Amino acid sequence: MFLASIPSPSSGNLHLGPLTIHMYGVMLLLGIAAAIALTGRRWTRRGGDWDLVFQAAVWGVAFGVVGARLYHDITSWDEVPHTWWGPFAVWQGGLGIWGGIAFGVLAGAFIVRRAGASVVLMMDCVAPGLLLAQAIGRWGNYWNQELFGGPTSLPWGLEIDDNHLPKGYASGTTFHPTFLYESLYDLAGVGVLLYVGRRFRIRPPALFALYVAWYTFGRTFEELLRIDPSHHFLGERINFWVSLVVFLASAASFVWLQFLRPGGPEPTTVAPRPGPEPSMAVPKGRVRPRR
């Protein structure tokens, strides 16, 4: 049987004269741009404005990167380069999705709340966009030749060059392309979230809870395939347990928010901003009567 394979790039960088472009960062930027575009479209269709989306995105991305790197530094301290800039070296990979989502959502929620808009409605609008960003961002792992699964002889096995080959594996071994598995799974989730949001009356932020449940369900199985260094608990990778716990919590949250929460339905459109107060000026040529 003829077996094909997925070749890895010879380098994670592109050199344009004196300029070096880190493709890992390019994938992150493309994911962010796609998330903003999809979120802005969903938010403006509900009566919101683009300006608030951009403001929330700027602060959400900034704090998201900080949170993602902080999570990686705390949970994978032995993988951080032993230099003064090591804890900040995001261009070499090492961003924990859990810290990124947590810090990014909190920062974006603060901006939305300060603007007087609905935080829960914005959370539902951003949910498919976040999953789309994750689908694109995973290709950064492809460029860095990292975070792949165990050996496989499947036709879509991923080639890894000798410089990135884990210890104990022979040259030419192909591995499960977990970046591709997650990317395709995330793209399918984007379609599911968009369909559910249009087909059913969702009570915000239930769609955001469904996004978290969808992602963590697939991530739980992905963690069973990966062979990159990780701390373990009860025989499994730390992120396996994190994914499992977050999945159970988010799935329960979706059921409660959508079906069991007391009270009436949440707003599905942005409340219009109050217009200017009626003018009390007297039209020219008319006299205000005395009272």
Buried (B, 14 or more C-beta within 10 A) or exposed (E): EEEEBBEBEEEBBEEEEEEEEBBBBBBBEBBBEBBBEBBBBBBBEBBBBEEBBEBBBBBBBEBBBBBBBBBBBEBBEEBBEEEEEBBBBBBBBBBBBBBBBBBBBBBBBBBBEEBEBBBBBBBBBBBBBBBBBBBBBBBBBBBBBBBBBBBBEEEBBBBBEEEEBBEEBEEEBBBBBBBBBBBBBBBBBBEBBBEBBEEEEBBBBBBBBBBBBBBBBBBBBBBEBBBBEBEEEEEBBBBBBBBBEBBEBBBEBBBEBBEEEEEEEBBBEBEEEEEEEEEEEEEEEEEEEEE
